[in-house]
Amino acid sequence: MKHLTEYSDPARIRALVAEIARISKRPARIMEVCGGQTHAILRHALDTLLPPHIQLLHGPGCPVCVTPSSFLDHAIAIARRPDTIVCTFGDLLRVPSDASGDLYAAKARGGDVRMISSPLQALEFAEKNPDKQIVHLAIGFETTAPANAMLAYLAKERGFSNISLLVSQFLVPPILRAICADPESAPDAFLAAGHVCAITGSDPYVALARELGRPIAITGFEPADILLGVLDVLRLFEAGQAEMINAYPRIVHPGGNPEALRLMDLVFETSDREWRGLGTVPMSGLSLRPAYAAFDAAQKFPADRCGIYKYSTVPSDCPAAQVLLGKMQPTDCPHFGTRCTPDHPLGAPMVSPEGPCAAFFLHRRVP
C-alpha cells in the first residue's frame, strides 16, 4: 500500500503545487497522453490546483477512443457469423460504430461475443470449441501489445488453426509527432504514460523530446506522480530545454521490458494505422508479420466476405477528433450531458472508461 499513500499524501501534494506556482512564469499547455491519467486528474481536481496560466490538455491516450469505426464494423460483421466466437475486453462492448451499432447489440442479436480479462482466454475457447473460429479483438497501445503478441505466438506454437486476431494496435510516439505537426494546436509539453513506457522504456523518449522540440515527463497515476510530472516539464519548459525526464523510475527503466519487446518484434511489424476521427497516421501502429498471416482475422475474414463492401462514411455528431487533439474540452461540445451521456453515447470518448468525455461527465458535470 506504500505507493497508494505516499503518492496521495496531502502535504506532498501541497508542496508540489507550491513549487509549480513558484517556478512557472510563462503560460504553458501540457498534454497527458493517457486516459487513466485524465481520469486521475479530474477525479482529484489536480488541474484546479495549478496556476491559471497552466492548462492541462487531454490527448489521444484512450485506446478505445481511437479505435476506428471501420474496425468495429468489421468486428461486428464477424460476430454475426454463426461459426465464430469474438473475444473482447469489456471497454469495447458499447463503443458505437458509425454504421453497425455496437458489439453489445450484436451479442443481444445472437452473436457469440465474450468479454475476457486476458487474450490467453482465447486459447481455452479454441480448445473447448474446435468447431468454432475464435477471433480476438487486439486493440490498444504498447501496453497491450505483448499479451496480444503472446496469443498469436502460442496459437502458432500449439498448432491452433481456429484462432485469429483482428488487430488495431497503436503506437504513442507517431501520434505525438502528428499532434506537433500543427503548430497552432500543439501543446508545449507532454506527460507520457508510465505503463506504456514500462514496456518501451524511457530511452526512446529522449530522442523524441528533442525531435519534437518539447519536454516530456514520464509519469505515473497517483496525484503526486502527475504533479511531479507537471513540475518536471515546467522546469524544462522554463529553461527552454526539450528533454525527457523519467518521473516514474520505480516502474519505468531505460530499456523497458526486454522480453516483451522481443515478443512484440517477433510477432508484429510497424504499419500505417487508422485512428478514429484523426485519419491514417503513417507507421503509427502494429500489424501481424507475414509469418503470422494465418492468424490475421482481417485475412481470414475479409471485409467483403463479411458483407462489408465499403466502410461507413456516415458523418458523426461526435467531435471526438477535436477533443482527442486537445482542441476542445469535452464540456465545450454542444451535446455533452444532453444528447451524449455514458448511457447514450454519441462517440467513444463518452462511453470508454478511459475516455475524456466520460471523465468530465463523471467528475465535472454540473447536476
Secondary structure as UniProt FT lines:
FT   HELIX           2..6
FT   TURN            7..8
FT   HELIX           10..23
FT   STRAND          28..32
FT   HELIX           35..43
FT   TURN            44..45
FT   HELIX           46..49
FT   TURN            52..53
FT   STRAND          54..58
FT   HELIX           63..66
FT   HELIX           69..79
FT   TURN            82..83
FT   STRAND          84..88
FT   HELIX           90..92
FT   TURN            93..94
FT   HELIX           103..108
FT   TURN            109..110
FT   STRAND          113..115
FT   TURN            119..120
FT   HELIX           121..128
FT   TURN            130..131
FT   STRAND          133..140
FT   TURN            142..144
FT   HELIX           145..157
FT   TURN            158..159
FT   STRAND          163..170
FT   HELIX           172..180
FT   TURN            183..185
FT   STRAND          189..193
FT   HELIX           194..200
FT   HELIX           203..212
FT   STRAND          216..219
FT   HELIX           223..238
FT   TURN            239..240
FT   STRAND          244..246
FT   TURN            249..251
FT   TURN            254..255
FT   HELIX           258..267
FT   STRAND          268..275
FT   TURN            276..278
FT   STRAND          279..288
FT   HELIX           290..295
FT   HELIX           297..300
FT   HELIX           303..306
FT   HELIX           320..324
FT   TURN            325..326
FT   HELIX           330..332
FT   TURN            334..335
FT   TURN            337..339
FT   HELIX           348..351
FT   TURN            353..354
FT   HELIX           356..363
//
